[in-house]
Amino acid sequence: QVQLVESGGGLVQVGGSLRLSCLASGKIFSINAVGWFRQAPGKEREFGAAISWVGNNTYYGESVKDRFTISRDNAKNTVYLQMNGLKPEDTAVYYCAVRHLRRAYWYYNIDNSREYDSWGRGTQVTVSS
């Protein structure tokens, strides 16, 4: 199994930036993709971004594209989510998750939370206006 711990959340003003971190431990070799999701009160969990553990595949949800950047540092077993131009609607608990399943087409269902089988506990991001 893989254990995940998110950090870096906090309170930021509109237009500000935050960088979230997701530290992975355990069976790192089994990771196929790491994704960031978010969930606001009363709303469904929403896909943000995903990155392959090996190679250069990335994918972004429409609501964060062009503002957020996902990256990883394999030496530190850490995936980052750089969030710029934050808006009040970005307020949510942010979760990182791991997909172990290796698909022939990496992008297939990459934005579906059901593809992911290890989850962190989340970090709160609040954007104030």
PLY file of the C-alpha trace (Angstrom):
ply
format ascii 1.0
element vertex 129
property float x
property float y
property float z
element edge 128
property int vertex1
property int vertex2
end_header
0.00 0.00 0.00
0.91 3.64 -0.42
0.41 6.24 2.28
-0.12 9.88 1.32
0.19 13.05 3.36
-0.85 16.44 2.00
0.47 19.76 3.24
0.65 23.39 2.21
-2.95 24.44 2.52
-4.02 27.64 4.20
-5.79 30.96 3.88
-4.95 33.16 0.91
-6.47 36.22 -0.71
-8.02 36.29 -4.15
-5.33 36.26 -6.81
-2.78 34.74 -4.47
-0.79 31.53 -4.73
-0.23 28.37 -2.74
1.83 25.25 -3.32
0.45 21.98 -2.06
2.66 18.96 -1.44
1.78 15.28 -1.41
4.35 13.03 0.23
4.10 9.35 -0.66
5.52 6.44 1.31
5.25 2.67 1.23
5.12 0.76 -2.04
6.19 3.67 -4.22
7.12 1.39 -7.10
3.46 0.47 -7.53
2.31 4.03 -8.34
1.05 4.67 -11.86
-0.41 8.15 -11.40
-0.95 10.74 -8.70
-3.96 12.97 -8.85
-5.21 16.02 -7.00
-8.89 16.30 -6.25
-10.87 18.81 -4.24
-14.17 18.89 -2.45
-16.05 21.94 -1.30
-18.85 21.75 1.31
-22.03 20.39 -0.21
-20.37 19.60 -3.54
-19.07 16.49 -5.20
-15.39 15.69 -5.33
-13.82 17.39 -8.35
-10.76 16.40 -10.34
-7.93 18.95 -10.47
-4.82 17.49 -12.03
-2.86 14.26 -12.46
0.70 13.30 -13.25
2.36 10.04 -14.14
4.90 8.68 -11.67
7.22 7.83 -14.55
7.45 9.84 -17.73
5.89 13.18 -18.55
2.15 12.71 -18.68
-0.01 15.38 -17.09
-3.69 16.22 -17.30
-5.76 19.09 -15.92
-9.40 19.69 -15.19
-11.05 22.56 -17.00
-11.59 24.60 -13.86
-7.87 24.73 -13.00
-6.22 24.57 -16.39
-3.85 27.49 -17.05
-3.77 28.41 -13.34
-2.53 25.26 -11.60
0.60 23.25 -12.36
1.29 19.71 -11.20
4.84 18.44 -10.86
6.77 15.77 -9.01
10.14 15.13 -7.43
10.77 11.39 -7.48
13.85 11.74 -5.27
11.59 13.17 -2.56
8.58 10.97 -3.37
6.56 14.15 -3.55
4.02 15.58 -5.96
3.26 19.29 -5.96
0.33 21.39 -7.02
1.27 24.99 -7.68
-1.88 27.08 -7.56
-1.84 30.61 -8.96
-4.57 33.14 -9.54
-6.70 31.66 -6.78
-10.41 32.40 -6.75
-13.02 32.04 -3.99
-14.45 29.04 -5.85
-11.13 27.25 -5.34
-11.94 27.00 -1.63
-12.10 23.31 -0.75
-10.32 20.44 0.91
-7.64 19.21 -1.47
-6.77 15.53 -1.60
-4.02 13.68 -3.37
-4.60 10.14 -4.50
-2.76 7.33 -6.20
-3.79 5.14 -9.09
-2.06 1.79 -9.14
-3.80 0.41 -12.21
-1.63 0.54 -15.31
-3.73 1.26 -18.37
-2.62 0.88 -21.97
-3.77 4.48 -22.47
-2.66 6.44 -19.43
-5.25 9.23 -19.91
-8.24 6.88 -19.88
-10.45 7.78 -16.91
-7.56 9.69 -15.31
-10.03 12.29 -14.03
-12.32 9.71 -12.42
-11.91 9.37 -8.66
-12.83 5.69 -8.89
-9.53 5.04 -10.65
-7.66 5.94 -7.45
-7.33 3.54 -4.57
-5.10 5.32 -2.05
-6.05 8.70 -0.63
-4.58 11.21 1.75
-6.58 12.97 4.46
-6.63 16.30 2.68
-5.51 19.86 3.30
-7.83 22.86 3.53
-7.47 25.74 1.08
-9.49 28.87 1.73
-9.51 31.81 -0.66
-10.89 35.00 0.83
-12.32 37.90 -1.08
0 1
1 2
2 3
3 4
4 5
5 6
6 7
7 8
8 9
9 10
10 11
11 12
12 13
13 14
14 15
15 16
16 17
17 18
18 19
19 20
20 21
21 22
22 23
23 24
24 25
25 26
26 27
27 28
28 29
29 30
30 31
31 32
32 33
33 34
34 35
35 36
36 37
37 38
38 39
39 40
40 41
41 42
42 43
43 44
44 45
45 46
46 47
47 48
48 49
49 50
50 51
51 52
52 53
53 54
54 55
55 56
56 57
57 58
58 59
59 60
60 61
61 62
62 63
63 64
64 65
65 66
66 67
67 68
68 69
69 70
70 71
71 72
72 73
73 74
74 75
75 76
76 77
77 78
78 79
79 80
80 81
81 82
82 83
83 84
84 85
85 86
86 87
87 88
88 89
89 90
90 91
91 92
92 93
93 94
94 95
95 96
96 97
97 98
98 99
99 100
100 101
101 102
102 103
103 104
104 105
105 106
106 107
107 108
108 109
109 110
110 111
111 112
112 113
113 114
114 115
115 116
116 117
117 118
118 119
119 120
120 121
121 122
122 123
123 124
124 125
125 126
126 127
127 128
